[in-house]
Amino acid sequence: MFHAAAASPVPPTLFLSDADVAALADWRATVDALALAYRAPCPPAMVPPRSMARGDGLWLRSLTAVSPTGTTMGCKLIAASPRSRCASYLISLFDQQTMALSALIDGNRVTGLRTAATAALAVDHLAPQRPLSVAVIGAGFEARGALQCLAAIRTLATVRVYSPTPASRERFAEGFRPALDIQAVASPQDAVRQADVVLCAARSRDESPVLRGAWLTPGTTVVSLGSTLPEQREVDEETLARAACIVADMPEEVLHDTGDAIAAARAGVDLAAKTVALSELVAGRAAPRRAADDIAVYKSVGSALQDIAVAEMLLARARQLGRGVEMPTSILPVSK
């Protein structure tokens, strides 16, 4: 039988709207929150594999994690209908001490925040500590977020962006001027040539790779954000074959559930031998390069750890700044 907990009153549940998240979002704070989460011990049981329930033309995905900070635990739910071209995102956060529902957060922006900030965190550990020459392949929101975040934490010397649509790449470049020295170029090879960092956040319509390993200069750091499912392709087999190290936010999913890794494995590339977890890199337990000319790849599929770490940061900032709406009633913890 369940009874209402007799513990002292807990703070009311805070609801953060999409507008609240936009006002609270800060690139440096987001990267710092992710760095803290990835440095802390986090056994696999704290971040289990995602699950997905499928219906007729719709699905519900669940990503759960216990934060290694000891503060919260939570879940991101994504309800999507590809047929109707619409989706909703909800993050729930629970207090690890009281089990109280601390917050409900509109998660619409959180995926973009955590994807870009985790990529910037990886680049900060992989790329040389000097002003960087950056190539961007793609001109959508993921590419924009990744470049915005990287520019917020590192000095960028030059940026070249390629998208197959001239108007898109010009519009992308214009959006960063005059803060960045950025140029729209006519081919991906022109973008990648002599780049320290390649931010790849695009896929072709036929899922053929948009980045070729033959184009890469020795010492390049490649970030691959756009292919997260078995049927998707973004970088070719040679990119992964040339890499001295592949850093993955979720190693098992990257190795077995992404089209890029599946194709490289079929081509005989031993990916497992050179793949390390992002947590090992951030905690200083992995050395991705033995020589300056080594190529390193960061490949992302996304993780509940990232979602919950960012949501936890947003909640703390909301409480500091008085953002959000306190819900008039909530779910009471019960003793059992």
C-alpha positions in Angstrom: 0.0 0.0 0.0 1.3 3.5 -0.8 1.2 6.5 1.5 2.0 10.1 1.0 5.6 10.8 2.1 5.8 12.5 5.5 9.0 14.4 4.6 9.3 18.2 4.7 7.6 20.1 1.9 9.4 20.1 -1.4 9.6 23.0 -3.9 6.7 23.2 -6.4 7.2 21.7 -9.8 8.6 24.3 -12.2 7.4 24.4 -15.8 9.8 25.8 -18.3 8.3 26.8 -21.7 10.2 26.9 -25.0 10.5 30.7 -24.5 12.0 30.1 -21.0 14.6 27.7 -22.5 15.5 30.2 -25.2 16.0 32.9 -22.5 18.0 30.7 -20.2 20.2 29.0 -22.8 23.9 29.9 -22.7 26.6 28.1 -24.8 29.4 28.4 -22.2 27.1 27.2 -19.3 25.8 24.3 -21.5 29.4 23.1 -22.4 30.4 23.4 -18.7 27.4 21.4 -17.6 28.2 18.7 -20.1 31.9 18.7 -19.1 30.9 18.2 -15.5 28.6 15.3 -16.4 31.2 13.6 -18.6 34.0 13.9 -16.1 32.0 12.2 -13.3 31.8 8.4 -12.9 28.7 7.2 -14.7 28.1 3.4 -14.9 26.2 2.2 -17.9 23.1 1.4 -15.7 22.7 5.2 -15.2 22.3 5.8 -18.9 20.4 2.8 -20.4 19.8 2.4 -24.1 16.9 4.4 -25.5 13.6 2.7 -26.2 11.0 3.4 -28.9 7.4 2.4 -29.2 6.1 2.4 -32.7 2.5 2.8 -34.1 1.1 3.3 -37.5 3.1 6.2 -38.8 4.1 7.5 -35.4 6.5 6.7 -32.6 7.4 7.6 -29.0 11.0 7.5 -28.0 12.2 7.5 -24.4 15.7 8.6 -23.2 16.4 8.2 -19.4 19.4 9.0 -17.3 20.4 9.4 -13.7 22.7 12.5 -13.5 26.1 11.8 -12.1 26.0 15.1 -10.3 23.7 13.5 -7.7 21.1 16.3 -8.2 18.5 15.0 -10.6 17.3 12.1 -12.8 15.0 12.4 -15.7 13.5 11.4 -19.0 13.2 13.0 -22.4 10.1 11.9 -24.3 9.8 12.5 -28.1 6.4 12.0 -29.7 6.7 12.1 -33.5 4.6 11.5 -36.5 6.7 11.6 -39.7 3.5 11.2 -41.7 2.1 14.5 -40.2 5.6 16.1 -40.0 5.2 17.1 -36.3 6.8 16.2 -33.0 6.6 17.2 -29.3 9.4 17.0 -26.7 9.0 16.8 -23.0 11.7 16.5 -20.3 10.8 15.5 -16.7 13.3 16.0 -13.9 13.1 14.4 -10.5 15.1 15.3 -7.4 17.4 12.4 -6.5 17.0 13.0 -2.7 13.2 13.5 -2.4 12.0 11.8 -5.6 9.8 14.9 -6.2 9.0 16.1 -9.7 11.3 19.1 -9.9 10.5 20.3 -13.4 8.7 19.8 -16.6 10.6 21.3 -19.5 9.7 21.9 -23.1 12.5 19.9 -24.8 12.1 21.4 -28.3 15.4 23.3 -28.1 17.3 21.0 -25.8 18.3 18.5 -28.5 19.9 21.2 -30.5 21.6 22.7 -27.5 23.1 19.4 -26.3 24.2 18.3 -29.7 26.1 21.5 -30.5 27.6 21.8 -27.0 28.7 18.2 -26.8 30.4 18.6 -30.2 32.1 21.8 -29.1 33.3 20.0 -25.9 34.8 17.2 -28.0 36.5 19.7 -30.4 37.9 21.5 -27.4 39.7 18.3 -26.3 40.6 17.1 -29.8 41.7 20.2 -31.8 44.9 22.2 -31.3 44.9 25.0 -28.7 45.2 27.9 -31.2 42.8 29.8 -33.4 41.1 27.3 -35.6 40.4 27.1 -39.3 36.9 25.5 -39.5 35.0 23.9 -42.4 31.2 23.5 -42.1 29.3 21.1 -44.3 25.6 21.8 -44.1 23.7 25.0 -43.5 20.8 23.8 -41.3 20.0 24.4 -37.6 22.5 21.6 -36.5 25.4 23.2 -38.4 24.4 26.7 -37.2 24.2 25.6 -33.6 27.5 23.7 -33.7 29.4 26.7 -35.2 27.7 29.2 -32.7 28.7 27.1 -29.8 32.3 26.4 -31.0 32.7 30.2 -31.6 31.5 30.8 -28.0 34.3 28.7 -26.5 37.2 28.9 -29.0 38.8 31.5 -31.2 38.1 30.8 -34.8 40.5 32.2 -37.4 38.5 31.4 -40.5 35.3 29.5 -41.5 34.3 28.1 -44.8 30.8 26.7 -45.3 29.4 24.5 -48.1 25.8 23.6 -48.8 24.6 22.3 -52.2 22.2 25.2 -52.4 24.1 28.5 -53.0 21.4 30.6 -51.4 21.5 28.5 -48.2 25.2 28.7 -47.8 25.3 32.4 -48.5 22.5 33.0 -46.0 24.3 30.9 -43.4 27.6 32.8 -43.9 25.8 36.2 -43.7 24.2 35.2 -40.4 27.7 35.0 -38.8 29.1 38.2 -40.2 30.8 40.4 -39.1 31.6 38.4 -35.9 33.4 35.7 -37.9 35.6 35.7 -40.9 33.4 33.3 -42.9 33.1 32.5 -46.6 30.6 30.4 -48.5 32.4 28.1 -51.0 31.2 26.2 -54.1 32.3 22.7 -53.1 32.9 20.6 -50.0 36.5 20.1 -51.1 37.0 23.8 -51.0 35.6 24.0 -47.5 37.6 21.1 -46.1 41.0 22.1 -47.6 43.5 22.9 -44.8 40.8 22.9 -42.1 41.7 22.1 -38.5 38.1 21.2 -37.8 35.4 19.9 -40.1 31.8 20.3 -38.7 29.7 17.9 -40.7 26.0 18.3 -40.1 24.3 17.3 -43.4 23.2 14.3 -45.4 22.5 14.0 -49.1 19.1 13.1 -50.4 20.2 9.7 -51.5 22.2 9.1 -48.2 25.6 9.0 -50.0 28.4 10.4 -47.9 28.9 14.2 -48.1 32.5 14.0 -46.6 35.3 12.0 -48.2 38.3 11.0 -46.3 40.6 11.6 -49.3 39.9 15.4 -48.8 41.2 15.6 -45.3 44.4 17.2 -44.3 46.6 15.3 -41.8 45.8 16.4 -38.2 42.1 17.3 -39.0 39.4 16.8 -36.4 36.1 15.7 -37.9 32.8 16.1 -36.2 29.9 14.0 -37.6 26.4 14.9 -36.3 24.1 14.1 -39.2 23.9 10.3 -39.4 22.4 8.5 -36.3 20.5 5.6 -37.8 21.5 2.5 -39.8 20.0 3.8 -43.0 21.8 7.2 -42.8 25.2 8.1 -44.3 27.3 11.3 -43.8 31.1 10.4 -43.9 32.6 7.7 -46.1 34.6 4.6 -45.2 37.9 6.2 -45.8 37.2 9.0 -43.3 36.8 6.3 -40.5 39.7 4.2 -41.9 42.1 7.2 -41.8 41.0 8.1 -38.2 43.6 7.3 -35.6 40.8 7.6 -33.0 37.0 7.7 -33.1 35.4 9.4 -30.1 31.8 8.4 -29.6 29.2 9.8 -27.1 27.5 6.3 -27.1 30.1 3.8 -28.4 27.9 0.8 -28.9 25.2 2.8 -30.7 27.8 4.5 -32.9 29.5 1.3 -33.8 26.4 -0.8 -34.5 23.5 1.5 -35.3 24.9 4.2 -37.6 25.1 3.8 -41.4 28.7 5.2 -41.5 30.1 2.7 -39.0 28.1 -0.2 -40.6 29.5 0.6 -44.0 33.1 1.0 -42.7 32.9 -2.3 -40.9 31.7 -4.1 -44.0 34.7 -2.6 -45.8 37.0 -4.2 -43.2 37.8 -1.2 -41.0 38.4 -2.3 -37.4 36.4 0.4 -35.7 36.1 -1.1 -32.2 39.9 -1.1 -31.7 40.1 2.7 -32.1 36.8 3.8 -30.6 36.8 5.5 -27.2 34.0 7.0 -25.2 33.7 10.7 -24.9 33.7 10.3 -21.1 37.2 8.8 -21.3 38.4 11.8 -23.4 36.9 14.5 -21.2 38.1 12.7 -18.0 41.7 12.6 -19.4 41.8 8.8 -19.6 42.2 8.6 -23.4 44.9 10.1 -25.6 43.2 10.4 -29.1 46.4 11.2 -31.0 49.9 9.8 -30.9 51.2 12.3 -33.5 50.1 15.8 -34.7 49.2 14.4 -38.1 46.7 11.9 -36.7 43.1 12.4 -37.8 40.5 12.2 -35.0 36.7 11.8 -35.5 33.9 12.6 -33.1 30.7 10.8 -34.0 27.5 11.6 -32.1 24.1 9.8 -31.9 23.0 11.8 -28.8 22.5 10.6 -25.3 20.1 11.0 -22.4 23.1 12.0 -20.3 23.4 15.1 -22.5 19.7 15.9 -22.3 19.5 15.6 -18.5 22.7 17.5 -17.9 21.5 20.4 -20.0 18.0 20.3 -18.4 19.6 20.3 -14.9 21.6 23.4 -15.9 18.4 25.1 -17.2 16.5 24.4 -14.0 19.3 25.8 -11.8 19.5 29.0 -14.0 15.7 29.3 -13.9 15.6 29.2 -10.1 18.4 31.8 -10.0 16.7 34.1 -12.5 13.1 33.6 -11.5 12.1 32.1 -14.9 9.3 29.5 -15.4 5.9 28.9 -13.9 5.3 27.2 -10.6 2.6 24.5 -11.1 -0.3 24.8 -8.7 -0.3 21.1 -8.1 2.1 18.3 -8.7 2.8 14.6 -8.2 3.5 13.9 -4.5 6.2 11.4 -3.6 4.9 8.4 -1.7 6.4 6.2 0.9 6.5 2.5 0.1 
